[in-house]
Amino acid sequence: MDMTTCLKSLLLAIQQYTGSRTAHTAAQLQKQVEEVSALKCDQLLSSGQVLPSECVSGLVELVGNPNTSPALTSSIISLLTQLACDDDSREILHSSYNLTSTLASVVHCHSATPGEPLVLQCLQVLQKLTYNTRVFQSTNYIHELITFLMTNIQSQNEDIVMPCLGLMANLCRENHSVQSHIKSLENVKPFYRTLISFLAHNSLTVVVFTLSILASLTLNEKVGEKLFDAKNIHQTFQLVFNIIVNGDGTLTRKYSVDLLVDLLKNPKIADYLTRYQHFSACVSQVLGLLQSKDPDSAAKVLELLLAMCSVSGLRSSLCEVVFRPAGLKLRAAGRKHGAGLDGGRKAESGLALVQWLSSPVEGAECCSLQALQLLNELLEEALGADSVSDCVLSFVEMLLPVLLSLMKVVRSVAGRRSPEKTLPAHHTTSPACCLISLCAEDSTRSVVSRQVSAKLCLSQVESLLSCCHSNNPLTCLPPASENNLSQVCAEALLRSLELMSKLRQQVKDMETSFYRMLQDQRIVTPLSLALTSHHRERVQTGLSLLFEATPLPDFPSLVLGESIAANNAYRQREAEMSVKRVAVQEVPPPRMNTSNVLDSPSVTSRSVHSLVEKIQNGLELQDQSKDSHVSEIIDFYEQKLSALASKESRLQDLLEAKALALSQADRLIAQYRFQRAQAEAEARKLGCLLKEAERRREDLQGELGSQVLEVERSKAEMEELLQHNARLQQDSEEHQALKGAYNTLLNRFNENDRLLKELQSAHIVLTKQSDGLRRNHEALQLQHDKMLSVLEEKEEEIRSLRSDLQQKNSDLAGLRNELRAEEQKGKEKDQEKRELEETVDVLRKELNKTEQARKDASIKASSLELQKSQVETKLKQKEDELNKHSAMIAMIHSLSSGKMKNDVNLSL
């Protein structure tokens, strides 16, 4: 049975159970709930369909009804838990369907029996719903839920303490209203004492939940200052890092990371962490978690590392941990196998960060974005130092192919022009931003310039330009929007142009491509959006590109000014018509019908005005408890009216811009038609003279075609040969590497074989000697005499070695004298080096002047190319006229020669 049929049956069963609460209808409803639970319900709520929304609304109402049986309520909650499979679905259940307050009411109804399975189930679902979600204090049954949680946390009931602590940690985190309410309660001090006692609990999860609650409630108070002072904070750091690395599971690791992130927001605790002596070792262990294929764990680890990057004192330590092991691993290929396994494991922890950039694991898009942001932060820190280490350069060489592959993926997605394939802005701009950061230093810029080509950047910009102009401008969102594909591609386009500007001096043909893109008419839209943006970085990037483009002869400055004026006029109208936003959490609008009507383009302002008048006329019939809700609904519809008016003004501005562009296009078409008529008249006059040339051209065309085919075949053969040569070169390099490895192994084998033979021979000799000693004692006496003679010989050798040692000492004294002379020469060389450096500084200043002159010459060259094309057109016309005159002269000459022959015949 498909999903639609099951949902229809479920909706029918809900309606039947609501109309008649009998055992039969309850059993039927529970059966339908179990059937839907057996199906795959991923992203069912985020699809926006009407049928799932009605089913969920009915189920939530049944859960909130105290007359519903506990078994049926438990089944419905299990289904709702299955629907809340991702962040979007949880947000919809929390905000649109008020599932949080509904489950809180269920907990309040069964507060007398806290150990009941239904209560535990509700607490677990509430913990899942409220994670990273702000719950307002005014939400229904929140005060009762907080009282229930505090009571049961102090009850010491092990079965219910853990879910209560987890839910309390979610409610208190970054929620000042809930924190103030808890602090205002009378039993808050016993509650604090109970929490402090939980710090010695056996379960690490309980300890993490407790620390999170205490950090939220007491961090800026006297109790928090005692808990997180200089004496205890290092133990807390060690505990949290141990839980992150060796935690009970993903849930414990998630809350541990959140706890450490919250603690880092306190400047005093962040300063304590900068002085923590085991910080580097702990970060290395945390980076080791990235080697797993779990996107959830990796996302939390990257979130923690990004939070550490916000602390200035930790950035250099993070750079040392991330970059140095990667450099060690890159150089490990030339070492022997006996170097140890420790360095390899540490190296893998740094490389795992790069592997998440292009990870094929499902759900790893967020991890890729976080890894890009982290690397960008760390590279900015590393490149901002006085000198760039070799480890950073090795890491950059390893990172560049991954960044270039990400840019190719972005270009392929942008080329599809499909709204369903829209990537977030940071997914498209982060690779370019990372490359721009690498171009800030000369050493890394040279590494980037060796792998980035002008063709790659040009194709990237072309794809983004086509993506920016793929949608109809009349249907695009206003300039302030950040969600449409054109805005995303516009920001990525500016970053790509900035990258081309950074590399134009180092990459071949990059400068020509850069100036050509700046003179493209399509650059006006993204450049105007950047110049009128409220983001400082976008405005600065737009101004730098505008400074480069203004001197160019074909830059569309007039169209850019009109686009900027239109954007400013829209923003001014939007500011004038802005109204107070409706608090959706307090008064949620109707979920389905009203939203569909408002989103439909057929709704007019007249129907909305009539609806507002009806609501205002009906205010007298409402009681005092509903007045605030009606006024808020009126504000909501007034907001929709202002949005429609601002959209209308935006459309009017776009229509005026399109009308101006259309008039310019009409003028160009008229000029083209006039020139085409002149060309056709000239063509008709020259038609009779071109017939002979056409016949000759056809003959030459056949010969040219054969020549072209031969050239194409030659090119194809050349390309095959080049590819074959590249493959052979690659095979040769692999062969050389394998040959070197084989020779190394062969030498080690020969040496081990020689040692084995020597040991075997020594073993045989020793065995024979042992047998001889056992058999004959006299042979031992003879051997003793021999040893005495050998001892005398050794004494003679010792005396000779002493004489040699004295000779070596005298030689060493002479070498020391020579070393002093060499040091004097080195000082003289250093003096010469300083003089040469001063000369180099003078030459660099002259080189900068030369580069400025070359830039002006490049701009002039682009203008001269346009003039060259015009001169070539005129030259072609002159050549046609010259051919015409030559043909006429040839005809006259032939006629005159024929007349002279007739005169000669007559005379004869």
C-alpha positions in Angstrom: 0.0 0.0 0.0 1.4 3.4 -1.0 1.8 6.4 1.3 -1.1 8.4 -0.1 -3.6 5.6 0.4 -2.4 5.0 4.0 -2.6 8.7 4.8 -6.2 8.8 3.5 -7.2 5.8 5.5 -5.5 7.3 8.6 -7.3 10.6 8.1 -10.6 8.8 7.8 -9.9 6.8 11.0 -9.0 10.0 12.9 -12.3 11.5 11.8 -14.3 8.4 12.8 -12.6 8.2 16.2 -13.2 11.9 16.8 -16.9 11.5 16.0 -17.4 8.3 18.0 -14.9 7.2 20.7 -15.6 3.5 20.7 -13.3 0.5 21.1 -13.8 -0.4 17.5 -12.8 3.1 16.1 -9.8 3.2 18.6 -8.6 -0.2 17.3 -9.0 0.9 13.7 -7.1 4.1 14.3 -4.3 2.3 16.1 -4.1 -0.2 13.2 -3.8 2.7 10.7 -1.1 4.4 12.8 0.9 1.2 12.9 0.6 0.8 9.1 1.9 4.3 8.5 4.7 3.8 11.0 5.8 0.8 9.0 6.3 2.9 5.9 9.2 5.3 5.2 8.2 8.8 6.4 11.4 10.8 5.7 10.7 14.5 4.9 7.0 13.9 4.8 6.2 17.1 6.7 8.6 19.3 4.7 7.0 18.3 1.5 4.2 20.9 2.1 1.4 18.6 1.1 -2.1 19.1 2.5 -2.9 15.5 3.3 0.1 14.8 5.7 -0.5 18.2 7.4 -4.2 17.3 8.1 -3.2 13.9 9.5 -0.6 15.4 11.8 -2.9 18.1 13.0 -5.5 15.4 13.9 -2.9 13.2 15.6 -1.6 16.1 17.7 -5.1 17.0 18.8 -5.7 13.4 19.8 -2.5 13.4 21.8 -3.5 16.6 23.7 -7.0 15.2 24.5 -6.9 13.6 28.0 -9.7 11.3 27.0 -7.5 9.4 24.5 -6.4 6.0 25.8 -2.7 5.8 26.9 -1.9 3.0 24.4 -3.3 4.9 21.5 -1.4 8.1 22.7 1.8 6.1 22.9 1.4 4.8 19.3 0.7 8.3 18.0 3.7 9.7 19.8 5.8 6.9 18.3 4.6 7.9 14.8 5.3 11.6 15.4 8.8 10.7 16.7 9.4 8.8 13.4 8.2 11.9 11.5 10.7 14.1 13.3 13.6 12.5 11.6 15.5 15.7 10.6 15.9 19.3 11.8 13.3 20.8 9.4 10.6 18.3 10.5 11.3 18.9 14.2 11.0 22.7 13.6 7.7 22.2 11.8 6.3 20.0 14.6 7.5 22.5 17.2 6.4 25.8 15.6 3.5 24.9 13.3 1.8 22.1 15.2 2.7 23.1 18.8 3.7 19.6 19.6 5.9 20.8 22.5 3.1 22.3 24.4 0.9 19.3 23.6 3.4 16.8 25.1 3.9 19.1 28.0 0.2 19.0 28.7 0.4 15.1 28.6 3.2 15.2 31.1 1.2 17.5 33.3 -1.9 15.3 33.2 0.2 12.2 34.3 2.5 14.1 36.7 1.2 12.0 39.6 2.7 8.9 38.0 6.1 10.0 36.7 7.4 6.4 36.2 4.7 5.6 33.7 6.0 4.6 30.2 3.9 7.2 28.5 5.6 10.0 30.6 9.1 8.7 29.8 8.2 8.5 26.1 6.9 12.1 26.2 10.1 13.3 28.0 12.3 11.6 25.4 10.4 13.1 22.5 10.4 16.6 24.1 14.2 16.3 24.5 14.5 15.5 20.8 12.2 18.4 19.8 13.7 21.1 22.0 17.3 20.4 21.2 18.8 23.6 19.7 15.3 25.1 19.7 14.3 28.1 21.8 11.1 27.5 23.8 9.3 30.7 24.9 8.3 31.0 28.5 4.8 31.9 27.5 4.2 28.6 25.7 1.4 26.6 27.2 2.3 24.2 30.1 6.0 25.2 30.1 5.8 26.4 33.7 4.2 23.2 34.8 6.8 21.2 32.8 9.6 23.1 34.5 8.1 22.4 37.9 7.7 18.7 37.1 11.3 18.4 35.9 12.7 20.1 39.0 10.6 17.9 41.3 11.6 14.7 39.7 15.3 15.6 39.4 15.3 16.0 43.2 13.4 12.8 43.7 16.5 10.6 43.0 14.5 8.2 40.8 17.1 6.8 38.5 14.7 5.9 35.7 13.4 9.4 35.2 16.4 11.5 36.3 18.3 11.2 33.0 15.5 12.3 30.6 14.5 15.1 33.0 18.1 16.4 33.1 18.4 16.3 29.3 15.1 18.2 28.7 16.0 20.7 31.4 19.4 21.3 29.7 17.6 22.0 26.4 15.2 24.4 28.0 17.9 26.4 29.9 20.4 26.7 27.1 20.6 30.2 25.7 17.0 30.9 27.0 17.1 33.9 29.4 13.3 33.8 30.0 13.4 30.2 31.2 16.5 30.8 33.2 14.9 33.8 35.0 11.8 31.8 35.8 13.8 29.0 37.3 15.9 31.4 39.4 12.8 33.1 40.7 11.4 29.8 42.1 11.6 29.2 45.9 13.2 25.8 45.7 16.1 26.8 43.5 18.8 26.4 46.1 17.9 22.7 46.9 17.8 22.2 43.2 21.3 23.6 42.9 22.5 21.3 45.6 21.0 18.3 43.9 22.7 19.2 40.7 26.0 19.6 42.4 25.6 16.1 43.9 25.0 14.7 40.4 28.6 15.8 39.4 29.8 12.6 41.1 27.4 10.3 39.3 28.6 7.1 37.6 26.9 8.0 34.3 28.9 10.4 32.1 25.6 11.4 30.4 24.2 12.6 33.7 27.3 14.5 34.5 27.2 16.3 31.1 23.5 17.2 31.5 24.2 18.5 35.0 27.2 20.6 33.9 25.2 22.1 31.0 22.3 23.1 33.4 24.7 24.6 35.9 26.6 26.5 33.2 23.3 28.0 31.9 22.0 29.0 35.3 25.0 29.9 37.4 27.9 30.8 35.1 27.6 34.5 35.8 26.7 34.1 39.5 28.6 33.3 42.7 27.8 29.6 42.5 29.1 29.4 38.9 32.3 31.3 39.9 33.0 28.7 42.6 32.2 25.8 40.3 34.2 27.1 37.3 37.1 28.9 39.0 40.8 28.5 38.3 41.1 25.5 40.6 38.3 23.4 39.1 38.2 24.5 35.5 41.2 22.4 34.4 39.5 19.3 35.8 36.3 20.3 34.0 38.2 20.7 30.8 39.8 17.2 31.2 36.4 15.7 32.0 34.7 17.2 29.1 37.4 16.3 26.6 37.4 12.7 27.9 33.6 12.5 27.5 33.9 13.9 23.9 36.6 11.4 23.0 35.4 8.4 25.1 31.7 9.2 25.6 28.8 6.8 25.9 27.5 7.7 22.4 26.6 10.4 20.0 24.1 12.0 22.4 26.6 12.4 25.2 29.2 13.7 22.7 26.7 16.2 21.3 25.9 17.7 24.7 29.5 17.7 25.7 30.4 19.8 22.7 27.5 22.2 23.4 28.7 22.6 27.0 32.3 23.4 25.9 31.0 25.8 23.2 28.9 27.6 25.9 31.8 27.8 28.2 34.1 29.3 25.5 31.6 32.2 25.2 32.8 33.3 28.7 36.0 35.3 28.3 37.5 34.2 31.6 37.0 30.5 30.8 38.3 31.0 27.3 41.4 32.5 28.8 41.7 29.5 31.1 41.6 27.1 28.1 44.4 29.0 26.4 46.6 28.2 29.4 45.5 24.6 29.6 48.7 22.5 29.3 47.0 19.4 27.7 45.1 21.4 25.1 47.1 20.2 22.1 46.9 16.6 23.1 43.1 16.9 23.7 42.6 18.6 20.3 44.6 15.8 18.6 42.3 13.2 20.1 39.2 15.2 19.2 40.5 15.4 15.6 40.8 11.7 15.6 37.0 11.4 15.8 36.8 12.8 12.3 38.2 9.6 11.0 34.8 7.9 11.6 32.1 8.0 8.9 29.4 9.4 11.3 28.2 12.8 10.0 26.6 13.8 13.3 29.7 13.2 15.3 31.9 15.0 12.7 29.5 17.9 12.6 29.7 18.4 16.4 33.5 18.1 16.4 33.8 20.7 13.6 31.4 23.0 15.5 33.7 22.7 18.5 36.7 23.5 16.5 35.0 26.5 14.9 34.1 27.8 18.4 37.7 27.4 19.4 38.8 29.4 16.4 36.7 32.3 17.7 39.2 32.5 20.6 42.3 34.3 19.4 44.6 32.6 21.9 43.7 29.1 20.6 44.0 29.7 16.8 47.8 29.3 16.7 47.6 26.0 18.8 44.9 24.7 16.4 47.1 25.5 13.4 50.0 23.7 14.9 47.9 20.6 15.6 46.2 20.5 12.2 49.0 21.5 9.8 52.1 19.9 11.3 51.0 16.3 11.3 49.8 16.6 7.7 53.2 17.8 6.7 54.8 14.9 8.5 52.6 12.4 6.6 53.4 13.9 3.3 57.1 13.4 3.9 56.6 9.9 5.3 56.9 8.3 1.9 60.7 8.7 1.9 61.3 7.3 5.4 61.9 3.7 6.4 59.2 1.5 7.7 60.8 1.5 11.2 59.8 5.2 11.7 56.9 4.0 13.9 53.1 4.0 13.7 52.5 6.9 16.1 53.3 9.6 13.6 51.0 8.0 11.0 48.0 8.0 13.3 48.6 11.7 14.2 49.0 12.5 10.6 45.7 10.8 9.7 43.8 13.0 12.2 44.8 16.1 10.2 44.1 14.5 6.9 40.6 13.5 8.0 39.6 17.2 8.1 40.4 17.4 4.4 38.6 14.2 3.6 35.3 15.6 4.9 35.4 18.3 2.2 34.5 15.8 -0.5 33.1 13.0 1.6 30.6 10.8 -0.2 28.8 9.9 3.0 25.1 10.8 3.0 24.3 13.9 5.0 27.9 15.2 5.0 27.0 18.5 3.2 27.0 20.4 6.6 30.3 18.8 7.6 31.8 19.9 4.3 30.7 23.5 4.9 32.0 23.5 8.5 35.4 22.0 7.3 35.7 24.7 4.7 35.0 27.4 7.2 37.5 25.9 9.7 40.3 25.6 7.1 39.7 29.1 6.0 40.0 30.4 9.6 43.2 28.3 10.2 44.8 29.3 6.9 44.2 33.0 7.6 45.9 32.5 11.0 48.8 30.5 9.6 49.4 32.9 6.6 49.2 35.9 8.9 52.4 34.8 10.7 55.8 36.3 10.0 56.9 33.2 7.9 55.0 30.3 6.4 56.3 27.0 7.4 56.9 24.0 5.1 54.2 22.1 6.9 51.6 24.7 5.9 52.9 24.6 2.3 52.6 20.8 2.2 49.1 21.0 3.6 48.2 23.6 1.0 49.5 21.4 -1.8 47.3 18.6 -0.5 44.3 20.8 -0.1 44.3 22.5 -3.5 43.1 19.5 -5.6 40.1 19.1 -3.2 39.2 22.8 -3.5 39.4 22.7 -7.3 37.2 19.6 -7.4 34.6 21.4 -5.2 34.6 24.4 -7.6 34.0 21.9 -10.5 31.0 20.4 -8.5 29.6 23.9 -7.9 30.0 24.7 -11.6 28.1 21.6 -12.6 25.3 22.3 -10.1 25.1 25.9 -11.3 24.9 24.7 -14.9 21.7 22.7 -14.2 19.7 25.9 -13.5 17.3 24.0 -11.3 15.8 25.5 -8.2 15.9 22.1 -6.5 19.6 22.0 -6.9 20.3 25.3 -5.2 23.2 25.2 -2.8 23.6 27.5 0.2 25.7 30.6 -0.5 28.6 29.4 1.6 28.8 26.1 -0.3 29.5 28.0 -3.5 31.6 30.8 -2.1 33.7 29.0 0.5 36.1 27.3 -1.9 36.8 30.6 -3.7 37.2 32.4 -0.3 39.7 29.7 0.8 41.7 30.2 -2.4 41.6 33.9 -2.0 43.0 33.5 1.5 45.8 31.4 0.1 46.7 34.2 -2.3 47.4 36.6 0.5 51.0 35.2 0.9 53.6 35.0 -1.9 54.6 31.4 -1.2 51.1 30.0 -1.2 50.1 32.2 -4.1 52.8 30.6 -6.2 51.5 27.1 -5.2 47.9 28.1 -6.2 49.0 29.6 -9.5 50.6 26.3 -10.5 47.3 24.4 -10.2 44.7 27.1 -11.1 44.3 27.8 -14.8 42.6 30.7 -16.5 40.3 28.3 -18.4 39.0 26.9 -15.1 38.2 30.4 -13.6 36.7 31.6 -16.9 34.4 28.6 -17.2 33.4 29.1 -13.5 32.5 32.7 -14.1 30.6 31.9 -17.3 28.6 29.2 -15.5 27.8 31.6 -12.6 26.9 34.4 -15.0 24.5 32.2 -16.9 23.0 31.0 -13.6 22.5 34.6 -12.4 20.5 35.4 -15.6 18.8 32.0 -16.0 15.7 33.1 -14.1 13.2 35.7 -15.2 14.0 39.0 -13.3 10.3 39.6 -12.8 10.0 36.5 -10.8 13.2 36.9 -8.8 13.2 37.8 -5.1 14.1 41.4 -4.2 17.7 42.4 -3.6 17.5 41.9 0.2 16.7 38.3 -0.3 19.4 35.7 0.3 17.5 32.6 -0.7 17.2 32.6 -4.5 19.7 31.0 -6.9 20.7 34.4 -8.5 21.8 35.8 -5.1 23.9 32.7 -4.4 25.6 32.8 -7.8 26.1 36.5 -7.6 28.1 36.2 -4.4 30.1 33.3 -5.8 30.7 35.2 -9.0 32.2 38.2 -7.1 34.5 35.8 -5.2 35.6 34.1 -8.4 36.4 37.5 -10.0 38.4 38.5 -6.9 40.3 35.2 -7.2 41.1 36.1 -10.9 42.3 39.5 -9.8 44.6 38.0 -7.2 46.1 35.5 -9.8 46.2 37.7 -12.9 49.9 38.4 -12.6 50.9 34.7 -12.0 48.6 32.7 -14.3 48.9 32.8 -18.1 46.0 34.5 -19.9 44.3 35.2 -16.5 44.6 39.0 -16.9 43.0 39.0 -20.4 40.2 36.8 -19.2 39.7 39.0 -16.1 39.4 42.3 -18.0 37.1 40.6 -20.6 34.7 39.5 -17.9 34.7 43.0 -16.3 33.5 44.4 -19.7 30.7 41.8 -20.0 27.2 43.3 -19.8 26.0 40.5 -17.5 28.3 41.6 -14.7 26.1 44.6 -13.9 23.5 42.7 -11.9 25.8 41.0 -9.4 28.0 44.1 -9.1 25.1 46.3 -8.3 23.8 43.8 -5.7 27.2 43.8 -4.0 27.5 47.6 -4.0 24.1 48.0 -2.4 24.4 45.1 0.0 24.4 45.6 3.8 27.4 43.1 4.1 30.7 45.0 4.5 32.8 42.4 2.7 30.5 42.3 -0.3 30.6 46.1 -0.6 34.4 46.1 -0.3 34.7 43.4 -3.0 32.4 45.3 -5.3 34.3 48.5 -4.9 37.6 46.8 -5.6 36.2 45.3 -8.8 34.6 48.6 -9.8 38.0 50.3 -9.3 39.5 47.8 -11.7 36.7 48.0 -14.3 36.2 51.8 -14.4 39.2 52.6 -16.7 38.1 49.9 -19.2 36.6 51.3 -22.4 33.6 48.9 -22.8 32.6 48.8 -19.1 28.7 49.4 -18.9 28.9 52.1 -16.2 25.5 53.7 -17.3 23.6 50.4 -16.9 25.3 49.9 -13.6 24.2 53.3 -12.3 20.6 52.6 -13.3 20.7 49.2 -11.6 22.1 50.7 -8.4 19.4 53.4 -8.4 16.7 50.8 -8.8 18.0 48.8 -5.9 18.2 51.9 -3.7 14.7 53.0 -4.6 13.4 49.5 -3.7 15.1 49.5 -0.4 13.8 53.0 0.4 10.2 52.0 -0.3 10.6 48.9 1.7 11.9 50.9 4.7 9.0 53.3 4.4 6.4 50.6 4.3 7.9 48.3 6.9 5.5 47.3 9.7 5.9 45.5 13.0 6.4 41.8 12.5 4.0 39.4 14.0 5.3 37.1 16.7 4.6 33.8 15.1 5.4 31.8 18.2 2.8 33.7 20.2 0.0 33.8 17.6 0.7 31.2 14.9 -1.3 31.8 11.7 -3.7 29.1 10.3 -1.5 26.3 9.0 -2.9 25.3 5.7 -5.8 27.1 4.1 -4.7 30.7 5.1 -1.1 30.1 4.0 -2.2 28.7 0.7 -4.4 31.6 0.0 -1.7 34.1 0.9 0.9 32.4 -1.2 -1.4 32.1 -4.2 -0.8 34.8 -6.9 -4.5 35.1 -7.5 -5.1 36.9 -4.1 -5.6 40.6 -4.6 -5.3 43.5 -2.2 -9.1 44.1 -2.4 -9.9 40.7 -1.0 -7.4 41.2 1.8 -8.9 44.7 2.6 -12.4 43.2 2.7 -11.2 40.5 5.1 -9.6 43.1 7.4 -12.8 45.1 7.4 -14.8 42.0 8.4 -12.4 41.3 11.2 -12.5 44.9 12.4 -16.3 44.9 12.3 -16.4 41.7 14.3 -14.3 43.1 17.1 -17.3 44.2 19.0 -18.6 40.7 19.2 -15.4 39.3 20.6 -14.8 39.0 24.3 -11.8 40.6 26.1 -9.7 37.5 26.0 -9.6 37.4 22.2 -8.9 41.1 21.5 -5.1 40.7 21.5 -5.3 37.8 19.1 -7.5 39.7 16.6 -5.3 42.7 16.7 -2.3 40.5 16.0 -4.1 38.9 13.1 -4.9 42.3 11.7 -1.2 43.2 12.0 -0.4 40.0 10.2 -2.6 40.9 7.2 -1.3 44.5 7.2 2.2 43.0 7.0 1.1 40.9 4.0 -0.4 44.1 2.4 2.9 46.0 2.8 4.8 43.0 1.3 2.5 43.0 -1.7 3.0 46.8 -2.1 6.8 46.5 -1.9 6.7 43.6 -4.4 4.6 45.7 -6.7 7.1 48.6 -6.5 10.0 46.2 -7.1 8.2 44.8 -10.2 7.6 48.3 -11.5 11.3 49.2 -11.1 12.3 46.0 -13.0 9.8 46.8 -15.7 11.3 50.2 -16.2 14.8 48.8 -16.4 13.6 46.2 -18.9 11.9 48.9 -21.0 15.1 50.9 -21.1 17.1 47.8 -22.2 14.4 47.1 -24.8 14.6 50.6 -26.3 18.4 50.2 -26.5 17.9 46.8 -28.2 15.5 48.4 -30.7 18.0 51.1 -31.6 20.7 48.4 -32.2 18.3 46.4 -34.3 17.5 49.4 -36.5 21.1 50.2 -37.0 21.8 46.6 -37.9 18.9 46.5 -40.4 20.2 49.7 -42.1 23.7 48.3 -42.4 22.3 45.0 -43.7 20.4 46.8 -46.5 23.5 48.7 -47.6 25.5 45.4 -47.6 22.8 43.7 -49.7 22.8 46.5 -52.3 26.6 46.3 -52.6 26.3 42.5 -52.8 23.8 42.7 -55.7 26.2 45.1 -57.6 29.1 42.8 -57.1 27.2 39.6 -57.8 28.1 39.3 -61.5 31.8 40.0 -60.8 31.9 37.3 -58.1 30.5 34.4 -60.2 33.9 33.6 -61.6 35.5 33.9 -58.2 32.8 31.6 -56.8 33.8 28.9 -59.3 37.4 29.2 -58.4 36.5 29.3 -54.8 34.6 26.0 -55.1 37.7 24.3 -56.6 39.9 25.7 -53.9 37.2 24.8 -51.3 37.5 21.1 -52.3 41.3 21.2 -52.0 41.0 23.0 -48.7 38.5 20.5 -47.3 40.9 17.6 -48.1 43.7 19.6 -46.4 41.5 20.3 -43.4 40.7 16.6 -43.1 44.4 15.7 -43.2 45.1 18.4 -40.6 42.3 17.0 -38.3 43.6 13.5 -38.7 47.1 14.7 -37.9 45.8 16.6 -34.8 43.9 13.5 -33.6 47.0 11.3 -34.1 49.1 13.9 -32.3 46.6 14.0 -29.4 46.6 10.2 -29.1 50.4 10.3 -29.2 50.5 12.9 -26.4 48.1 10.9 -24.3 50.1 7.8 -24.9 53.2 9.7 -24.0 51.6 11.0 -20.8 50.6 7.4 -19.9 54.1 6.2 -20.6 55.5 9.0 -18.5 53.2 8.1 -15.6 54.1 4.4 -16.0 57.8 5.4 -16.0 57.4 7.4 -12.8 55.6 4.5 -11.1 58.3 2.1 -12.4 61.0 4.2 -11.0 59.3 4.4 -7.6 58.7 0.7 -7.6 62.3 0.1 -8.7 63.6 2.2 -5.8 61.4 0.4 -3.3 62.6 -3.0 -4.8 66.2 -2.0 -4.6 65.8 -0.9 -0.9 64.1 -4.2 -0.1 66.7 -6.2 -2.0 69.6 -4.5 -0.1 67.9 -5.2 3.2 67.3 -8.8 2.2 71.0 -9.3 1.2 72.2 -7.7 4.4 69.9 -9.9 6.5 71.0 -13.0 4.5 74.7 -12.2 5.1 74.1 -11.7 8.8 72.2 -15.0 8.9 75.1 -16.9 7.3 77.6 -15.3 9.6 75.5 -16.3 12.6 75.1 -19.9 11.4 78.9 -20.3 10.8 79.6 -18.8 14.2 77.0 -21.2 15.8 78.8 -24.2 14.1 82.2 -23.0 15.3 81.0 -22.5 18.8 79.4 -26.0 18.9 82.6 -27.6 17.8 84.6 -25.6 20.4 82.2 -26.7 23.1 82.5 -30.4 22.1 86.3 -30.0 22.1 86.3 -28.5 25.5 84.2 -31.2 27.0 86.4 -34.0 25.5 89.9 -32.8 26.2 91.0 -30.5 29.1 94.5 -30.3 27.6 93.2 -28.5 24.6 91.8 -25.8 27.0 95.3 -25.4 28.5 96.8 -24.9 25.1 94.0 -22.4 24.2 94.9 -20.5 27.5 98.5 -20.2 26.4 97.3 -18.9 23.0 95.1 -16.3 24.8 98.1 -15.1 26.7 100.0 -14.5 23.5 97.0 -12.8 22.0 96.7 -10.6 25.0 100.3 -9.4 24.5 99.5 -8.6 20.8 96.4 -6.6 22.0 98.6 -4.5 24.3 100.8 -3.7 21.4 97.8 -2.6 19.4 96.6 -0.4 22.3 100.0 1.3 22.4 99.8 1.9 18.6 96.2 3.3 19.0 97.4 5.7 21.6 100.0 7.1 19.3 97.4 7.4 16.5 95.1 9.3 19.0 97.8 11.8 19.7 98.3 12.3 15.9 94.5 12.9 15.5 94.5 15.5 18.3 97.2 17.5 16.5 95.2 17.3 13.3 92.1 18.5 15.1 93.9 21.6 16.3 94.9 22.4 12.7 91.3 22.0 11.6 90.1 24.4 14.3 92.4 27.0 13.0 91.0 26.5 9.5 87.4 26.8 10.9 88.2 30.2 12.4 89.5 31.4 9.0 86.3 30.1 7.3 84.1 32.0 9.9 85.9 35.2 9.0 85.1 34.6 5.4 81.5 34.0 6.2 81.2 37.3 7.9 82.5 39.0 4.8 79.9 37.1 2.7 77.1 38.3 5.1 78.3 41.9 4.5 78.1 41.4 0.7 74.6 39.8 1.1 73.3 42.9 2.9 74.6 45.1 0.2 72.9 42.9 -2.4 69.6 43.1 -0.5 69.6 46.9 -0.6 70.2 46.7 -4.4 67.2 44.2 -4.7 64.9 46.7 -2.9 65.8 49.4 -5.4 65.1 47.0 -8.3 61.7 46.0 -6.8 60.6 49.6 -6.7 61.5 49.9 -10.4 59.7 46.6 -11.1 56.5 47.9 -9.5 56.6 50.9 -11.8 57.2 48.6 -14.8 54.2 46.4 -13.8 51.9 49.5 -13.6 53.1 50.6 -17.1 52.4 47.0 -18.4 48.9 47.1 -16.9 48.2 50.4 -18.8 49.6 48.8 -21.9 47.3 45.8 -21.5 44.2 48.1 -21.3 45.4 50.0 -24.4 45.9 46.7 -26.2 42.3 45.7 -25.6 41.2 49.0 -27.2 43.6 48.5 -30.1 42.2 45.0 -30.7 38.8 46.6 -31.3 40.3 49.2 -33.7 42.2 46.4 -35.4 38.9 44.5 -36.1 37.4 47.7 -37.7 40.5 48.3 -39.8 40.4 44.7 -41.0 36.8 45.1 -42.1 37.6 48.3 -44.0 40.7 46.6 -45.6 38.5 43.7 -46.7 36.2 46.2 -48.4 39.1 47.9 -50.2 40.4 44.6 -51.3 37.0 43.8 -52.9 37.1 47.1 -54.7 40.7 46.5 -55.9 39.7 43.1 -57.3 36.8 44.8 -59.0 39.1 47.4 -60.6 41.6 44.7 -61.6 39.0 42.7 -63.3 37.8 45.8 -65.2 41.3 46.7 -66.3 41.8 43.1 -67.5 38.6 43.4 -69.6 39.7 46.7 -71.1 43.1 45.3 -71.9 41.6 42.2 -73.6 39.2 44.5 -75.7 42.0 46.8 -76.8 44.3 43.9 -77.8 41.4 42.4 -79.9 40.8 45.7 -81.7 44.5 46.0 -82.7 44.5 42.6 -84.3 41.5 43.5 -86.4 43.3 46.7 -87.7 46.3 44.6 -88.7 44.1 42.2 -90.7 42.4 45.0 -92.5 45.8 46.6 -93.5 47.0 43.3 -94.9 
